[in-house]
Amino acid sequence: MIKPIVEMENVSFHYGERQALSKVNFIINEGDFIGLVGPNGGGKTTLIKLLLGMEKPTAGKIELFGQPIRKFKEKSKLGYVSQKANSFNSGFPATVEEVVTMGLTSKLGYFRRLTRQDKLHIYEAVEKVGMTDYLSENIGELSGGQQQRIFIARALVSDPKLLILDEPTVGVDAENVEKFFDLLHELNQQNISLLLVTHDIGTMTHHASKVACLNKTLHFHGNPNEFQTLSKDKLSDFYGHPLHLVTHEH
């Protein structure tokens, strides 16, 4: 039986007087690969902050893995990859191995020495993203696509059940974007659920198993093929402005 990982019921959120989310009902099930799309300012980042416990909803309730979020303690079940490829400091003095090790902090704390098992987890995480040849390389010397693989490995090292990615392909060239999505499919096949925030509707509808469109409220949550058949006028209503769609050849 498929179980829900995330359940949001009538969730609203305000920044002072400004409403960011309004009565959002959203579910992520085990095995889902959900593409979250919507306009800038539509609440995508706010939704992520709520799931990560960085903000508390103004109204409504959130459950993670069947528990109210206020009682949820197993933070390692959530992996998060932020928008890094186009803003990472190339002079940052850390190797790939050191960066991935940072992903164990929530489990180990800052001062516990790594065990042999910890080091095995680090190697396995790097192996999953195909970067074992780069363990001793400086992170700043890698390409944008390679860096994003390492940031995914850092998120994977704690064995998450849900991986949240915020615009992970920004600054990554087209060829590596396709390789990146191939990697996400492999991870999804390994029982890791995915929530990927993106502005690229065309690419997302070819890769995700579900699409969610958020603009303060959830306008669509369903099959990518159904989303593709929506009229341009309907999509423009969702986004709150005229929308220009770019077709991708696959």
PyMOL commands that set and color helices and strands:
alter all, ss='L'
color gray80, all
select helices_A, chain A and resi 44-51+69-71+75-77+96-108+116-128+132-134+139-141+144-156+174-189+201-207+224-228+232-239
alter helices_A, ss='H'
color red, helices_A
select strands_A, chain A and resi 4-15+18-29+33-37+59-64+67-68+78-81+162-166+193-197+210-214+218-222
alter strands_A, ss='S'
color yellow, strands_A
deselect
rebuild
show_as cartoon
